[in-house]
Amino acid sequence: MSKPLHFDTLAIHAGYKPDATGSLQPPIYQNASYQFRDTGHAADLFSLKEAGYVYSRLTNPTVSALQDRLAVLEGGTGATAAATGHAAQLTGLFNLMRAGDEIVVSNRLYGGSTSQFKNSFVQFGWKAHFVDIDDHAAVKNAITPQTKAIYCESFANPSGAVADIKALADIAHDAGIPLLVDNTMSSPYLLRPIEWGADIVFNSTTKFIAGNGSAMGGAVVESGKFDWAKSGKFPMMVEGDPAYDGLKFHETFGSLAFTMRAHAVGLRDLGACQSPMNAYLTLLGLETLHLRMQRHCENAMKVAEFLQGHGEVAWVTYTGLKESPYHALAKKYAPGGFGAVFTFGVKSGYEGAKSLVGALNLLRHVANIGDTRSLIIHPASTTHHQLSNEHRARVGVAAEGLRVSIGLEHAPDLIADLDQALSAAKRARAA
Ligand SMILES: Cc1ncc(COP(=O)(O)O)c(C=O)c1O
């Protein structure tokens, strides 16, 4: 057997072979529909007896190339791309949850995800129990007979705190439910949750995967290892689907059941498909993921060390620093690097944090992460504004805290910019 290809090679080649034209780049198939060979072919495609292209809301060749590459990079069997990271979360959960079902969710998710689970998913009758994901007794206690999954982020946004994925997977599997991990902050280059027992992995491809802030997108990847029939908790995956002549996804598609249903039901009925243009841009970004992540991590470490040693800085959460309570866990799960997103607090408090953001020239003030450019935001007044003070405190979003996403610039330029801006914050404190 030949040696398996390395991640760096797969990031460039997986999921696409030159099509009939020989185009080396995956072409942008900018079309809505596909001509059937004959009526029998159409009927077979519609009833899922044959794999193929029907309508771009369900499948599109450019989007398929991205899906196949992401599935390989995450170590899964299949992937479903969606319009955004949030759309992927919705499409993925729609495979598991019915009205009255529950999910145990980390209380340190990205603010937008917290809001999605807390304020919007309840409209479908899905109930989220928020728990401290480090408190494994609390995670176990929150599981009820209605619970369909445990959900966490590999590296939490914004602090970078690391979830103990192996331990959480064991808890989930003991309860007969899957572990769902949002891997946006680390990307599969740094951490592959499936290798640690996760069953379903989400990515907002808008971030490090696309890599330059040019395309919205999301994806959900399945490990192919979860037995949807065993616990009796997932009738949608196991029982006959009336819209497909009683087809049983688990029985028919085995290790691809989740992905097939996410396309055939989730994308078909929720409609949050990814555009071919965005899939193309994301594939371009993926080709350099391995190189970019190395530089992101190197730069983030240099900036975090600078901030830690600065007199105006009260605290830094970067897990690459050996003082971080998550340093050991980060080294275990992501030995290749600690990511590029973290928070730090200024001694000059809320006003100082605002002055600092205003004084920066190079770090851009935006609501995004994972760009080639270095980015900064004040979470307490923006991304995490919708949370209560108590919830913000629990997830480490302090009034004086700032989130940075360190880009690919020359690190001394970033440090010089932060240095002059910290002086402005100091002057604001003195005034
Ligand atoms: C960790 C994480 N998950 C999910 C999302 C949602 O992704 P999108 O903005 O692509 O919908 C974000 C967005 O910031 C995020 O940071």
The ligand as a MOL file (V3000), in Angstrom:
LIG
                    3D

  0  0  0     0  0            999 V3000
M  V30 BEGIN CTAB
M  V30 COUNTS 16 16 0 0 0
M  V30 BEGIN ATOM
M  V30 1 C -16.0000 29.9910 16.0380 0
M  V30 2 C -17.0190 30.4600 15.0320 0
M  V30 3 N -17.9770 29.6110 14.6360 0
M  V30 4 C -18.9230 29.9820 13.7470 0
M  V30 5 C -18.9480 31.2590 13.2360 0
M  V30 6 C -20.0190 31.6370 12.2650 0
M  V30 7 O -19.4750 31.6850 10.9830 0
M  V30 8 P -20.0580 32.5810 9.8110 0
M  V30 9 O -19.8020 34.0110 10.1730 0
M  V30 10 O -19.3280 32.1130 8.5900 0
M  V30 11 O -21.5190 32.3030 9.7410 0
M  V30 12 C -17.9770 32.1690 13.6180 0
M  V30 13 C -17.9820 33.5480 13.0950 0
M  V30 14 O -17.2810 34.4150 13.5740 0
M  V30 15 C -16.9740 31.7650 14.5440 0
M  V30 16 O -16.0030 32.5830 14.9640 0
M  V30 END ATOM
M  V30 BEGIN BOND
M  V30 1 1 1 2
M  V30 2 1 2 3
M  V30 3 2 2 15
M  V30 4 2 3 4
M  V30 5 1 4 5
M  V30 6 1 5 6
M  V30 7 2 5 12
M  V30 8 1 6 7
M  V30 9 1 7 8
M  V30 10 2 8 9
M  V30 11 1 8 10
M  V30 12 1 8 11
M  V30 13 1 12 13
M  V30 14 1 12 15
M  V30 15 2 13 14
M  V30 16 1 15 16
M  V30 END BOND
M  V30 END CTAB
M  END
